[in-house]
């Protein structure tokens, strides 16, 4: 007898009064950061806390709308927020003192950002992708140039998403997804391309199931409701699925930090979906609408199992709880 499916339980809802582009839990805390743009086309960073209530604690205005953010490029002690904005800037910010720690203009427009490093995972680095098609790796100890720049040699396509993976000691891979459905994976140690493929629709989000182990699975979500998964250890065998009954965009997909086989996706119509990644298939476990507008940003809490935050196009933040993860 199969275990009962997980449930998606809305817990809190809060007006953000801004266009939300990304949300990230602050490590080792009950707080989170939401980034985006206000009606005056300025960048906004808002800090929220979650206890018996969900409330805003602080707000920070920036010059350019912020497209993406991550805490993965710094230690748990520093907890610096790395952001990429529509002015092309890649910056590291101290959210406690509201000071810029490091930054420069690296792209025409920054579409995406990721980070890696720490215990057994090598030096802390940032990864960004831009509208001009370049994918760049940054070491914040170097002030004026990227460590590596992956630049297309033929027709340039817009890079929509990036992800670090296989971060073990000196090893590190980079995956990038483009607006034309191309996916490329590079080995930073060998400085060569490991793999590439092309699928029918633009890649909205891409992620390795675990960034700090030998590359295992790579997942991408796309326009027109596509969810794709590749086995990096088995000749890049592909599994794919679609969200039934809709052709809307799947904007974001994030693996559960407590169970790397569980994937949470956010798509048009405000739909959250919970998937299980099997060796030979993707199985939809649960799907539920939490908003009338698309879910554009998601993040699992690294400290509380089953807790997640979603940012939607209706300018609201929603705290949700995914139940029964232990039985899957």
C-alpha positions in Angstrom: 0.0 0.0 0.0 1.5 3.3 -1.0 1.8 6.1 1.6 -0.7 8.9 1.6 0.4 11.9 -0.6 1.9 15.0 1.0 -0.4 18.0 1.6 0.3 21.6 0.8 -1.0 23.7 3.8 -1.0 27.5 3.5 0.2 29.0 6.8 0.7 32.7 6.5 0.1 35.4 3.8 1.6 38.9 3.7 1.3 41.8 1.3 4.8 42.8 0.0 3.7 45.9 -2.0 6.4 45.2 -4.6 7.0 42.9 -7.6 8.7 39.9 -6.1 11.5 38.4 -8.2 13.1 36.1 -5.6 12.8 34.9 -2.0 15.5 33.3 0.2 15.5 32.1 3.8 18.3 33.6 5.9 20.4 30.6 7.1 20.2 29.6 10.7 17.3 31.9 11.5 13.5 32.3 11.3 13.9 35.2 8.8 13.7 35.5 5.1 14.6 38.1 2.4 12.4 39.0 -0.5 13.8 41.0 -3.4 12.3 42.8 -6.3 11.1 46.2 -7.5 8.8 48.9 -6.3 6.4 51.0 -8.4 9.2 53.6 -8.9 11.3 51.0 -10.6 13.8 50.9 -7.7 15.3 47.7 -6.2 13.8 46.6 -2.9 15.1 44.2 -0.2 12.6 43.3 2.5 13.4 41.2 5.6 10.6 39.2 7.2 10.5 37.2 10.4 8.3 34.2 11.2 7.2 33.2 14.7 3.6 33.3 15.9 3.2 36.0 13.3 4.7 36.7 9.9 5.8 40.3 9.7 8.2 42.7 8.0 11.2 43.7 10.0 13.2 45.9 7.7 13.4 47.4 4.2 16.2 48.5 2.0 16.0 50.5 -1.3 18.5 50.1 -4.1 19.1 51.9 -7.3 18.1 49.1 -9.7 15.4 46.5 -9.6 16.8 43.2 -8.1 16.2 40.1 -10.2 17.9 37.3 -8.2 19.5 36.7 -4.8 21.3 34.0 -2.8 23.0 33.4 0.5 25.1 30.5 -0.8 28.1 32.6 -1.7 29.1 33.3 1.9 29.6 31.5 5.2 26.9 30.8 7.8 28.6 33.3 10.1 28.6 36.2 7.6 25.3 35.4 5.8 25.9 38.0 3.1 23.2 38.4 0.5 24.4 38.2 -3.0 22.1 40.0 -5.6 22.0 40.6 -9.3 20.0 43.5 -10.6 18.6 44.9 -13.9 21.5 47.4 -14.1 23.9 44.5 -14.6 25.4 44.7 -11.1 26.5 41.7 -9.1 26.9 42.6 -5.4 27.4 41.1 -2.0 25.5 43.0 0.8 25.4 42.8 4.6 21.7 42.8 5.5 22.4 43.7 9.1 24.4 46.9 8.5 23.0 47.6 5.0 26.5 48.0 3.6 27.9 46.8 0.3 30.7 44.3 0.9 31.7 43.7 -2.8 30.3 44.4 -6.2 30.8 45.4 -9.8 28.9 45.6 -13.1 29.2 42.2 -14.7 26.4 42.0 -17.3 24.0 44.1 -19.4 21.2 42.8 -17.2 21.6 40.0 -14.5 18.9 37.4 -14.9 20.1 34.8 -12.3 22.6 34.1 -9.6 23.8 31.2 -7.5 26.5 30.5 -4.9 28.6 27.6 -3.7 31.4 26.9 -1.2 32.0 26.0 2.4 33.0 22.8 4.3 34.2 20.1 1.8 32.8 22.3 -1.0 35.7 24.6 -1.9 36.1 28.3 -1.9 33.0 30.5 -1.8 32.1 31.7 -5.3 29.2 33.3 -7.1 27.7 32.4 -10.4 25.7 34.8 -12.6 23.9 34.7 -16.0 23.1 37.7 -18.1 20.8 38.9 -20.9 23.8 39.0 -23.3 24.3 35.3 -22.8 27.4 35.3 -20.7 27.8 33.0 -17.7 30.4 34.2 -15.2 32.0 32.8 -12.0 33.0 35.4 -9.4 35.4 35.2 -6.4 34.6 38.1 -4.1 38.3 38.4 -3.1 38.9 39.7 -6.7 37.5 43.1 -7.3 37.7 43.8 -11.0 37.0 40.6 -13.1 35.3 37.2 -13.1 37.3 34.0 -12.4 35.7 32.3 -15.5 33.6 33.7 -18.3 31.6 31.3 -20.4 30.7 33.3 -23.5 28.8 31.9 -26.5 30.9 31.8 -29.7 28.0 31.7 -32.1 24.6 33.4 -31.9 24.1 34.7 -28.3 21.0 33.6 -26.5 19.7 35.1 -23.2 20.8 33.1 -20.1 17.7 32.7 -17.9 19.0 30.4 -15.1 22.3 29.0 -13.6 23.2 26.5 -10.9 26.4 25.2 -9.2 26.8 21.4 -8.8 29.4 18.7 -8.1 31.1 21.0 -5.6 33.5 18.7 -3.8 36.9 19.9 -2.9 38.5 21.2 -6.1 35.7 20.0 -8.3 32.8 22.2 -9.4 30.3 22.2 -12.2 28.2 24.9 -13.7 24.8 24.4 -15.4 23.1 27.2 -17.4 19.7 27.3 -19.2 18.8 29.6 -22.0 15.7 31.2 -23.6 15.8 28.9 -26.6 15.8 25.7 -24.6 19.5 25.0 -24.6 21.2 23.6 -21.5 25.0 23.5 -21.0 27.1 22.0 -18.3 30.8 23.0 -17.7 33.5 21.5 -15.5 35.3 24.5 -13.9 38.3 22.4 -12.9 39.0 21.1 -16.4 37.6 24.2 -18.1 35.6 22.3 -20.6 32.0 21.5 -21.5 30.7 18.3 -20.0 27.3 18.1 -21.6 24.7 20.0 -23.5 21.2 19.4 -24.8 18.3 21.2 -26.4 14.6 20.9 -25.5 11.5 22.5 -26.9 11.0 25.5 -24.6 12.9 28.1 -22.7 14.5 27.1 -19.4 13.0 29.1 -16.5 14.9 27.4 -13.7 17.6 24.8 -13.3 19.1 23.0 -10.3 21.2 20.0 -9.2 19.4 17.9 -6.6 22.5 18.5 -4.3 25.2 21.0 -5.1 27.8 19.5 -2.7 27.9 15.8 -3.8 29.0 14.0 -7.0 26.6 15.3 -9.7 23.5 13.1 -9.4 20.4 14.6 -11.0 19.8 17.8 -12.9 16.3 19.3 -13.1 15.0 22.0 -15.3 11.5 23.6 -15.6 10.3 25.4 -18.7 7.7 27.3 -20.5 4.5 25.4 -21.4 4.4 23.4 -18.2 7.5 21.3 -18.7 9.5 19.5 -15.9 12.6 17.7 -17.0 15.1 15.6 -15.1 18.5 14.0 -16.2 20.5 11.4 -14.4 24.1 12.7 -14.5 25.5 9.3 -13.5 23.7 7.2 -16.1 24.6 8.7 -19.5 22.3 11.7 -18.9 19.1 9.6 -19.1 16.1 12.0 -19.3 12.7 11.9 -17.6 10.1 14.5 -18.4 6.6 15.4 -17.4 4.0 18.1 -17.8 1.5 19.6 -15.4 -1.8 18.3 -16.7 -4.6 20.5 -17.6 -2.6 23.6 -18.3 0.1 25.0 -20.7 1.3 27.7 -18.3 4.9 28.4 -17.5 6.6 26.5 -14.7 8.6 29.4 -13.2 10.7 27.8 -10.5 11.7 24.4 -9.2 13.5 23.6 -5.9 14.6 20.4 -4.4 13.8 19.7 -0.7 17.0 20.0 1.4 15.9 17.0 3.5 15.1 14.7 0.7 16.7 15.3 -2.7 14.2 13.2 -4.5 11.4 15.7 -3.6 10.9 18.6 -6.0 8.6 21.6 -5.4 7.6 23.7 -8.5 5.7 26.9 -8.9 3.7 27.7 -12.0 1.0 29.8 -13.6 -2.4 30.0 -11.9 -0.6 30.1 -8.6 -0.1 26.3 -8.6 2.4 24.6 -6.3 3.3 21.0 -7.2 5.2 18.4 -5.3 7.1 15.8 -7.4 9.1 12.7 -6.6 12.1 12.0 -8.8 12.3 8.2 -9.5 15.1 6.6 -11.5 12.8 6.1 -14.5 10.1 8.7 -14.1 8.8 11.9 -12.5 5.7 11.3 -10.3 3.4 14.1 -9.4 2.4 13.6 -5.7 0.3 16.7 -5.0 -0.8 20.0 -6.7 -2.6 22.9 -5.3 -3.4 26.5 -6.2 -2.3 29.0 -3.5 -2.9 32.1 -5.5 -4.7 33.4 -8.6 -1.4 34.7 -10.0 1.7 32.7 -11.0 4.2 31.6 -8.3 7.5 33.2 -9.4 9.8 32.4 -6.5 10.2 29.6 -4.1 12.6 28.6 -1.3 12.7 25.7 1.2 13.7 26.5 4.7 17.1 24.9 5.3 16.4 24.6 9.1 12.8 23.5 9.3 11.7 20.4 7.4 8.7 21.0 5.1 8.6 24.7 5.5 8.7 26.9 2.4 8.0 30.4 1.2 6.5 31.4 -2.2 6.5 34.8 -3.9 3.6 35.4 -6.3 2.9 37.9 -9.0 0.0 39.3 -6.9 2.7 40.9 -4.7 2.1 38.6 -1.8 4.4 36.3 0.2 3.0 33.0 1.3 4.4 30.6 3.9 3.4 27.0 3.2 4.0 23.7 5.0 4.5 20.5 3.0 3.4 17.6 5.2 4.2 13.9 5.3 7.7 14.2 3.8 9.0 11.6 6.3 6.8 8.9 4.7 7.8 9.5 1.1 
